[in-house]
């Protein structure tokens, strides 16, 4: 089966490159958000090639955010797996939009599929945890949130 010039397995879960299977990105991620995550992945890969010390972590975050690593996107996830993916999406998007950009919790939640609204509390909790550890400032409606 081929999609966008890329060979895929019948179930769509894997792409095939030179006879080797690689996990496909989660197809439930909306197109513009998926493209932003792919752009972050490509930028991080270029930085790996340039010897940037933090670039491999950025590659990992982008790949987990896209569903290419971590718990398989087609299986029911665990709480820890969901938190890990949420964390990776937040870190990938903030790296991509930095230094002056911001992210919306709904963008992060939308990587969780069609039931993304149910993930909003998890996203907010993970952003608060990251903000505490990284000295980020979390805002809601333009005002610092708690």
HUBELZI-V260057 format. One record per residue. N is the residue number from 1. RES is the residue in one small letter. SS is DSSP state (~ for helix, > for strand, _ for the rest). OMEGA is omega as a letter, one per 20 degrees, with the letter a starting at -180 (NA if undefined). BURIAL is I if it has 24 or more other ideal C-beta (glycine too) atoms within 12 Angstrom, else O. Layout:
((N	RES	SS	OMEGA	BURIAL) (N	RES	SS	OMEGA	BURIAL))
This chain:
((1	x	_	a	O) (2	x	>	a	O) (3	x	>	a	O) (4	x	_	r	O) (5	x	_	a	O) (6	x	>	r	O) (7	x	>	r	O) (8	x	>	r	O) (9	x	_	a	O) (10	x	_	a	O) (11	x	_	r	O) (12	x	_	a	O) (13	x	_	a	O) (14	x	>	r	I) (15	x	>	a	I) (16	x	>	r	O) (17	x	>	a	O) (18	x	_	r	O) (19	x	_	a	O) (20	x	>	r	O) (21	x	>	r	O) (22	x	>	a	O) (23	x	>	r	I) (24	x	_	r	I) (25	x	_	r	I) (26	x	_	a	I) (27	x	_	a	I) (28	x	_	r	O) (29	x	_	r	I) (30	x	_	a	O) (31	x	~	a	O) (32	x	~	r	O) (33	x	~	r	I) (34	x	~	a	I) (35	x	~	r	O) (36	x	~	r	I) (37	x	~	r	I) (38	x	~	r	I) (39	x	~	r	O) (40	x	~	r	I) (41	x	~	a	I) (42	x	~	r	O) (43	x	~	r	I) (44	x	~	r	I) (45	x	~	r	O) (46	x	~	r	O) (47	x	~	r	O) (48	x	~	a	O) (49	x	~	r	O) (50	x	_	r	O) (51	x	_	r	O) (52	x	_	a	O) (53	x	_	a	O) (54	x	_	a	O) (55	x	~	a	O) (56	x	~	r	O) (57	x	~	r	O) (58	x	~	r	I) (59	x	~	r	I) (60	x	~	a	I) (61	x	~	a	I) (62	x	~	a	I) (63	x	~	r	I) (64	x	~	r	I) (65	x	~	r	I) (66	x	~	a	I) (67	x	_	a	I) (68	x	_	r	I) (69	x	_	a	I) (70	x	_	r	I) (71	x	_	r	I) (72	x	_	a	O) (73	x	_	a	I) (74	x	_	r	O) (75	x	_	r	O) (76	x	_	a	O) (77	x	_	r	I) (78	x	_	r	O) (79	x	~	a	O) (80	x	~	r	O) (81	x	~	r	O) (82	x	~	r	I) (83	x	~	r	I) (84	x	~	r	I) (85	x	~	r	I) (86	x	~	r	I) (87	x	~	a	I) (88	x	~	r	I) (89	x	~	r	I) (90	x	~	a	I) (91	x	~	r	I) (92	x	~	a	I) (93	x	~	r	I) (94	x	~	r	I) (95	x	~	a	I) (96	x	~	a	I) (97	x	~	a	O) (98	x	_	j	O) (99	x	_	a	O) (100	x	_	a	O) (101	x	_	r	O) (102	x	_	r	O) (103	x	_	r	I) (104	x	_	r	I) (105	x	~	r	I) (106	x	~	r	O) (107	x	~	r	I) (108	x	~	a	I) (109	x	~	a	I) (110	x	~	r	I) (111	x	~	a	I) (112	x	~	r	I) (113	x	_	a	O) (114	x	_	r	O) (115	x	_	a	O) (116	x	~	a	I) (117	x	~	r	O) (118	x	~	a	O) (119	x	~	a	I) (120	x	~	r	O) (121	x	~	r	O) (122	x	~	r	I) (123	x	~	a	I) (124	x	~	r	I) (125	x	~	a	I) (126	x	~	r	I) (127	x	~	r	I) (128	x	~	r	I) (129	x	~	r	O) (130	x	~	r	I) (131	x	~	r	O) (132	x	~	a	O) (133	x	~	a	O) (134	x	~	a	O) (135	x	_	r	O) (136	x	_	r	O) (137	x	_	r	O) (138	x	_	a	I) (139	x	>	r	O) (140	x	>	a	O) (141	x	_	r	O) (142	x	_	r	O) (143	x	>	r	O) (144	x	>	r	O) (145	x	_	a	O) (146	x	_	NA	O))
